[in-house]
Each structure stands twice: as C-alpha cells, then as structure tokens.
Amino acid sequence: MAILQSYEPATGDLLWTGDSGDPDAEVGRARAAWAAWAARPLAVRIETMRRFANVVRGQKDSFADLIARETGKPLWESATEIDAVVNKVDISVSAYSERTSQRRLEGALGARVAVRHKPHGVLAVLGPYNFPAHLPNGHIVPALLAGNAVVFKPSEKTPAVGERLAALFHEAGVPEDVLRCVQGGPEVGKALAAHPGLDGLLFTGSARAGLALHRQFAETPAKILALEMGGNNPLVIWDAPDVQAAAIIAVQSAFLSAGQRCTAARRLIVRDGAHEELLETIVKLADRLIVDHPHANPSPFMGPVIDAAAADHLQEGFLSLLTRGGRPIKHLERSADDRPFLTPAIIDVTDVRERPDAELFGPVLQVIRVPDFDAALAEANATRYGLAAALVGGSPELYDRFWANSRAGVINWNKPTNGAPSNAPFGGIGLSGNHRPSAYYAADYCAYPVTSSEAEQARAAFGVGLRDPFAANELEG
C-alpha cells in the first residue's frame, strides 16, 4: 500500500501522512449502505445535513487553519471557504425542493400522474486542490440529500482537508459507510472512476482529466457524469469610465487565490491605443499586492501556488509566451527556488505566434489589444473553453451584445470573472463542462425523475382491434 504525504506549500513542512486507499473496498461498503440511507425520510437527511453545517461552524477556526496550511491560501480566504461549506447546506435544501420537487397532475379516467425523483445509488466525487473543502462539498451535500451514497477521493495534493471534511460529515451523523473517503494519487482516481459498482461520477479538475473521463464514460450511458473543467476566461475592459475600479476588477479576476480559480481571468482584452492608463494602473496595483505565507501579518492578498511542480509549469508557460513573441509588462518572479511563491505576472501576447489556448492555472494575465469591439468579441470567443467571461465598462446595449455573443456559462458585467454565487447554477460549455452545471443545479444530476401514471383501481378496456365473439358463433352455426 502506497504512502501518501502532504506538505505545506508555504513552509515545506510535512503536514499529513496516510495510506492510499482501496477503491474496490470503499465502493463495496458504500454499495451495501446506500439503500438504507435512501430509504430514510427526506426530513431526516435534511436534518443530518443541517447538523453537519453546525459541526463545521463550530470548528471553523481549526478547519480554516488546516485549509490555509495545506493549500497556502491566506487565512482570511480559507475562512471564507468554510463559510461557503456551511452555506451550501441551506442552498442545497432549497435547490432540492425546487429542482426535484414532487408533482401530481390529473390524468385520464380519474387517474393521476406523479413525478418524483430517485437517487442514482453510489456516486464518486473527485475533488480539486484549489478549494479542497468547498468544491467537493458542493457535490457531496446535494448527493447525500438526494439519498445517494458517496465515495470521495480528495486531490492527492490536499488529502488532510479531504479527510477532515469526511470526518465532519460522520460527526454530524452521516453513516460512515454512506460517505467513504479514499485517499490516493491519479492511479487510485482512475481505479475509482472505472469501478463497475459506481452509478455516476462528479468531477472538478483539469480539462485533460475531464476529457479522459468523458471518453471512458461514453461506453456507460447508464451512469451520470458531471464535469467542471476550468477555463481560459476573457475579461474585456472597454470604455470604462472609472479606470481605478476597472483595474481593481482586473487584479481581483486574475490574481485572487494566486490565480488558482477556474473562473480566474486569463486574458485581458482591451482597445488598442486606449489601454495605456489602464495597464499602468493594473501594474501599480499588482506591485502592491502582498504575497506571503497564510498567517502573515499584514494579511497577504495571495499565497504560494500549490507546489513546486505547479510553479515550474507556470514559469515554463510564461517563458514559452516570451519566446513566441510575448512582451512582458510585469515578469513572473519566484522569490525562492525551493518554495512556490510567485509574483503576479502580466504579459502582452497580442503578437504571439500561434497563441496557445491553454489554462495557465496561476497568477499570469495575458493582454490582447484589439481595434474594435467586434474584434474583442472574436478574441473572447477564441477558445475551446467556455466557463466565465466578463465585460467592464460599456453601455447596457454593449453589454447586451457581449452577453448574447459570449460563449460561456458565467457572464458578468462590471464584476470580476470569479466569485460566482452558490445560489445560481455554475458551469460552462466547450472544454469547461458537459452541460451539467453545479452549485444550485447540482440537484439535477444527483437524482433522476420518475414519471408514474397511477389509479386506485385497475380499469381497462379495448376500444378497437378485437373480433366480435358473437359474430364468430353465428358463422359456425
């Protein structure tokens, strides 16, 4: 059995050690337990989830500290993640009531038509490292509410947070076999995803892994698959009257969470010739951002990226843009070779040859200058992804054009690209998802509708197509 270890990205200290799990055993335990959980009244499952929210609320400080240490994100930001975990319960209860409510309709001959929902059975949840509690929790809570059992595999980069999240569910009264936590690296994830005992899989992660899952599940249409895979998100700033506010939105969009948000702005699209003041303001703000360890005083705006491998990949990506013709506006710098602290970076890629359509998952903002708004729209849509897009500035009529022509699942106006509300659907198109939006709409993929025609007594008659038995007797006579 392989040993799994987790290190604090800010310090390099060993945080957690554990064994890789056995997906086969965990799916088996969940399979044996799910029917009893599904048979419990919905009110009992709702009450259990509300106890979970209270348990998390009572341990907010220690849980936020664990998230901060394992991800490197500032303590203040980790605390907001705990708030999101708690708030997800009431939001999910409301969503389940609205999206999967029972309906009764009048049918023919005194019959009635009923629409109810059933859980799928055993669902796997594969969690990411950037929001290691909030994002898997956004699958787990609605799945448990609907009556499913869950096998949860945290990211191998944040196993301690995943283990703690599962323990909090169990402390709140979710039976241990109804929610299983299996630790491990990519091989464990692949084994779990391929397990025949699953009825579906809910995934948040890279497009590469999501595409592999999509190909794998293409041969099992009976299983539900929900994918959320990030984006190469455009932020268009156009005729913004308040340059300072526009610059703040750009910095928040690109560099919050060290750029490790799937909704982070990757591409800043501006009007050529009218962009100098905006970029100068953005650079001045970026220069002032505090990059430090999670518990630093004063509080940092952002911490390190998740690990050295991620920092190396981002540095290689930035260098590749330079060699292709990119013009650095603010270099990507690393303060220490042995730690993944990166400064916010800005690079003009207008003249880059064969500009790569890739999600650089970190604090790198690419600037593209265009002559007019039609070109801005074309650039915004010049991606295989389709998660988030935002317009800052412009008139209501211009925003209407932007909204109508942008191919994305989250489209904002005078707001950052990131920070989508949990009480609305969240998802994208193209390489960003497979039309299974999460957040408020997670209830849709955690249960399936069943339509029933029902009557108190059996009544049946043929109206056509039968021979007359009396006519047959007369012929014989």
Disulfide bonds with the S-S distance in Angstrom:
none
